[in-house]
């Protein structure tokens, strides 16, 4: 965008052949709702002193924050109102022939609230503040009518802003929902990538995620956090996508070097999810990294202890252990539920958060979560 010159140039009235007569300009000024309150002699006075201004596309008529030293009435063309300080790409309003702008800053002796930029070749009549003030002083009755018209105009503008804000809020909600669904789709695809490596993992991940949400609710998490946990828990083993099949699908116990490789899935998963702006993925990173930490500090990868372990990771640890116990795995048969609950009690205060184990046994989120 280009700033328009403030001194007479080839775009000003002096260079234009056959300028329109004063009566024509007076009638054009009268098209502006605010100036229409003035009598004909006052409009003729303003027209006689008004300067015709021509602008090329992209010219800046005036800048946001500039002094209100003139008002403009559009003769032809299209102009846009923008606020570069807030959102340079957002057009607040478009104006065409017969519309006036800049009058509020002139009347209130305040700085411009926005910038005005030409969209296409345009021409305006520029009325200086000095001429406008002089005409208003000579026409007090018309001035009162003008101020009344301005008040009505501002009321209508306020109502339009309210309607616009409502539409904007609805659009933001819709786009936020679309973005959130896109993020969740990424989560589902990432989780599916890990699940496809192992026949049991898909059912485990889905069931374990629902149990985590139920246990989180029992633990007093806010509903917003519970919703995040429902989706983030599915990423707890996402790092297993990097574990070779010979280790991930091995029948029987792992060798020490294989076990070290298996443990690396926590770091790999966290690194895969790191740096996201999505709250779901951010929680997924925390869970992926810390869901194998143990209450007594003997877990991995960081050896965190007690409440050093993030709460959502402790919740996932309880549900992960329980679901592993009651599920068939390549290296073991499924345990009976009573035996699995007994094992949770045995691990409480050692590997698992004792309060969460007590809540799990009491509330049975496995039953609430369904199959």
N, C-alpha and C positions, 0 to 999 in steps of 0.2 A: 504494500500500500504506500501511496505517495502523499506527503503533506502538501496541501494546496498553498500557493503563495498568498501572502497577506497584502502585497502591493499590487497595483493595477498591472495586469499582464494581457497577453493576447486573448485570455479567456474572459476579460472583463468588458463592461458595457462600452467603454470608449472605443473599442476596436470593432464593434459590431455594426454592420451596415443596416440602415433603416430600422432603428430601434422602435419598439411599439410606443404609442403615445401614452401620456400620463393617465388618461381615463381608462385605457386598457389595463395598465398595471394596477390601478386602483381596484378595478373589478377582480383582478386576479388575487390581490391581497384579501379582498372580501371573501374569497372562497375558503380561507382558513377559518374554522369555527370560532376561534378566539377573537380574531380581528373583525369578524362580521358584526360584533357589537359596536364598532366605531361608526360614527356618522361619515357620510361621503366626503365632506371637506377634510376630515382628519385622515381618511384613507388616501385622499388626493395628496395631502401634505406628505404622508409617508412615501407614497409612490414617487413623488418628485425628487425625494432624497435617497430612495433605495438604489442599491447597486446591483446590477445584473451580474451574476457569477456563473461561469461555465466550468464544468468539471469532467475530466476523463474518467473512465472506469478505474476504480481502485484509489482514487484521490480521497484524502481525509479532509472533510470539511472542517471539523474541529476535533480536538483530542479530549478524551476523558480527563477531568481535572483542570482543564483550561478555564480562564475567566469567562463569565457570561457577558460578553460585550456586544453581542448581536443575535438577532433571531433571523430565521430563514423561512421563506415560503417557496415551495417547490413549483416551478413552472412546467418542467418536463423531466422525464427520467425516473430512475429508481434508486433509492438510497437505503442503507441498512444501519441499524443501531446496534452497536457491539460494546462489550465491556472487556477490553484486553486484560485488565487487572484480575478479572475473575475467570473468564474462559474465552480465550481469543477466538475459538472456533464457533462459539454460540452466537447466533443472530437473535437479538431480542425482539426486533420489529423491522418491518419493511415499510417504506413510505413512498408515495407517489404524488403526482400533480394535485395541487390544492391543499396539501397538508403542510402544516407549519412545525418547526422544531426549534428548540433552543429558547423558547419563551419563558419557561419556568426559571431557568438560570438568570435570565434578564430581569424578570420580575422580583426574584428573591435575592439578587445580587450574590449568588453563590456560584461555586465551581460547577463545571459540566459533570453530570452524573455518568455520562457515557460518551463514546466516540460515535461520529456519524461518517460513514464511508459510502462512496458511490459504487453502485453495482453495475450501472450502465451509464453512457453519456447523459449528463444531467445539467439542468440550469435552475438556479434559485434567484429569488429576490432577497437581498440581504438588507435588513433594517437595523441600524445601529442602536445601541442602548440609549444613547443621548437623544436621538430623534424620537424613539419610542417613549421615553420618559417625558419629553416635552409635549407630545401629543396627549399623553395620559393626563398630565397636569392641566391641560386646557379643556379636558372633557371629563370632569369628575363623575357625572352621571353614567356616562358610557364605561368609565373605569369600574364603577361598582358592578355594572352588568357583566363586564368582562371577568371580574374576579369571581362572580357567581358562576359564570360559564366554566371558568377554570376549575372551581371546586367540584362542579358536576362531572367535568372531564376526569378529574383525579379520582373521584368515586368510581366512575366506570372503569378506569384503568386499574384501580385496586381490585375490583370485582373480577376483571379479566385476569389479573395476576393470580388471584385465588383459584380461578378455574384452571389456569395454565399449570399452577403448582400441583393441583389435584391430578391433572392428566400426566404431568411429569412424574409424580410419585407412583402412579399406576404403571407407567412405563418402566420406571426403575425397579419396581417390585417384579414385573414380568421378566425383565432382563436379568435380574438377580436370580430369579428362579431358574431361568434358562442356563445361566452360568453355573449355578449349583448343580443342576442336573448333568451338565457337561463334565463337571469335576467328578461327580459320583460315577459317571460312565467310565471315566479314566480309572477310578478306583476299582470298579468291577472288572475292567479288562486286565488291569495289573494283577488283581487277585486270581482271575481265571488263568492267567499265564502260569502262576505257581501251582494252581490246582490241577492243571492238565498234566503235570508231571507225576501225579500220584492219585490213584483211584479213590483213596479214602479221604483225601484232603478237601475236596469240594464240599462234601456233606459236613465234614468237621468244621470247616470255616464258616459255613452258613449257620450251623447250629450254635457254634461257639460265640459268634457275633451276637445272636439273639440272647444267649445266656449273659453275655457281658452287659448288654443293655438292661436286662432285668436286675442283675446284681448291682449295677450302677444306680438304678432307681432305688433299690433297697438301701444302698449306702448313702442316699441323700443327694446325689448329683442333680443339678438343675436339668430341666427337660431339654434345654438346648444342648447341654453336654452329653446327655443320654443319646440324643439323635446323632451327634457326631460320633460317639463311641460305637453305636450300632454299625456304622459304615467303616470307621477307622479300624475296628478290631479285625476286620477281614484282611487287613494288610499285615498282620502280625508275623506271618511266615513268608512274606513276599521275597525275602532274600534267598529262600530255598531254590529260586529259579536258577541261581548260580552254582548250586551244589550238583556234582556229577551224579548220574543215575547209579553208578556202582556204589556210591555211598548212600544216597537218598533212598534207594529201593533195596538196599542190602537186607537179606534174610539173616537175622541173628545179630549178635552184639558187634559193635564197631571196634576196630583197632584204634589205638591211641591217636595215630596220625589222622585216621578217618574222623574220629571224634572232634579233633581240633578243626578240621575242615567243616564239619557239620555246624560247630558253634559259630563259625564265621558268618552264618546267614543273618545273624542279628546286626552286625556292622554293615554287611552288604545291603540289607534291606533298608536300614536307616540312611545310608548314603544314596540309595536310589530315590528316596523320598525327600531328601534334604533340599532346602531352598525354596519350597513352595509357598505361595501366598494363601493357599487354600487351608482353612481351619481343619478340614477333614484330613488332608494329607499331612499337615503339621502334627496332628494327634497321632496319625498313623506312623510317622517317623519316631515319635516318643515310644509308642508301643512296640514297634519292630526292634528298637534298640534295647529296651529294658524288660521285655516280658519273660526273660529267663534269669533275671536277677532274683536272689533269694533273700528272705527276711533276715536270715542270720549273716548275710554278707558273703556266702560261699558261691553265689551264682556268677554268671558271666553276662556281658563282656567286661563290665567295669567293677564288679564286686561291690555294688551298692548295698546298703544295709537299712532295714526298717523303713522309716518314712522318707529316707533319701530316694527310695524308689518311687517314681511318679504313681499316683493313685490309679490312673487308668491302666498302667502296666501291671500293678498288683491285682486289679480286677481281672485282667486278661489271664494272668498267671493261674489264678484259682480255676477259672473256667477251662483254660487250656489243659491243665493237669487232669481235671475231672473228666473232660470229654475224651482225653487220651486213654484214661483208665477204662471207661465203659465202651470203648470202640475196639474192633479187631484191628490189629496192626501186623505187619509182616513178621514181627518178632514175638507176638503174644496174642492170646485170645482175649476177648472182652471180659471185663470183671463184672460180677453182679453189682447192682446199684448200692446195696448196703455195704458191701466190701469197699467200694470206691469212696463212699462217704466216710467210712472208717479210716481210710487212708488219708483223706483230707484232714480229718481231726488229728491224725498222727503227725502230719506235716505242718500243722498250725503252730506258729511261733518258731519254726525252724526254717522251712522253705517258703511258707505262705503267711500272709497277713492274718493273724488270729481273728481279728474282728470280722474280716471279710469271709473267712471260713465259717464262723458262727452264723453270719447272715445267710450264707449259701445253704447250710444245713437246715436252717430254720425256714427260709423262704422257698427253697427248692426251685431256683430259676430254671433248672433243666426241664422241669415239668411245664412251667409257664412259657418257655421258649418253644416247646413243641419239637417235632421231628423235622 
